[in-house]
Amino acid sequence: MTFTIDGKTIDSQSGQTLFIPRGATHGFNNHGQTNAKALAIVNPGLIGPEYFIDLAEIVNAGGPPDIEKIKVVFKKYGLVPIVN
């Protein structure tokens, strides 16, 4: 997976850890040909499981995710979506 944190691109490898400071603008992409998984630990827990349930509904609906619906979920939980 490739992460971008405050404009810096980081190509991660399997088993690698990565720290994203609170308030940092960040995102990630999987440019590879195989599925990728990541475990995110948010401390303190500012967003609960409801956020991930709401987001999963959108990304698992089939086809490309609806970015406008994702923005609504972000805002609902106090996150600021930044889309290029």
C-alpha positions in Angstrom: 0.0 0.0 0.0 1.1 3.6 -0.6 0.3 6.1 2.1 0.4 9.9 1.8 0.9 11.8 5.1 1.0 15.6 4.9 2.1 15.3 1.3 4.9 12.8 1.9 4.5 9.4 0.0 5.4 6.3 1.8 5.4 2.9 0.1 4.7 0.3 2.9 5.6 -3.3 2.9 3.9 -6.3 4.5 4.4 -6.2 8.3 5.4 -2.6 8.4 4.1 -0.1 11.0 3.3 3.5 10.3 2.4 6.4 12.6 0.0 9.1 11.5 0.0 12.1 13.8 -3.3 13.5 15.0 -4.6 16.1 12.5 -2.3 15.0 9.7 -3.8 15.0 6.3 -3.5 11.4 5.1 -4.8 8.7 2.7 -3.8 5.5 1.1 -4.0 3.5 -2.1 -3.3 0.0 -3.2 -1.7 0.3 -6.6 -0.7 -3.4 -6.7 -2.5 -6.3 -8.3 -3.2 -8.2 -5.1 -5.5 -7.4 -2.2 -4.0 -5.5 0.7 -5.1 -5.3 4.4 -4.3 -2.8 7.0 -5.0 -2.6 10.7 -5.7 0.9 12.1 -5.4 1.6 15.8 -6.9 5.0 16.7 -5.9 6.2 20.2 -7.7 7.7 21.9 -10.7 6.1 20.1 -12.5 9.2 18.7 -14.5 7.2 16.1 -16.3 4.0 16.9 -17.4 1.0 15.0 -20.4 2.8 13.6 -18.1 4.8 11.4 -16.6 1.7 9.9 -20.1 0.1 9.5 -21.4 3.1 7.6 -18.3 3.3 5.4 -18.4 -0.5 4.7 -21.9 -0.1 3.3 -20.6 2.3 0.7 -17.4 0.6 -0.3 -19.0 -2.9 -0.4 -22.1 -1.8 -2.5 -20.5 -2.9 -5.7 -18.7 -0.9 -8.3 -16.5 2.1 -7.6 -17.4 3.7 -4.2 -19.6 6.8 -4.2 -17.2 9.6 -3.1 -20.1 11.9 -2.3 -21.6 9.4 0.1 -18.2 8.8 1.7 -17.8 12.5 2.3 -21.2 12.5 4.1 -20.0 9.7 6.4 -16.7 11.5 7.1 -18.5 14.7 8.1 -20.9 12.8 10.2 -18.0 11.6 12.4 -16.1 14.9 12.4 -13.6 14.0 9.8 -12.6 16.4 7.0 -12.5 14.8 3.6 -9.9 16.1 1.2 -10.3 14.8 -2.3 -7.9 15.6 -5.2 
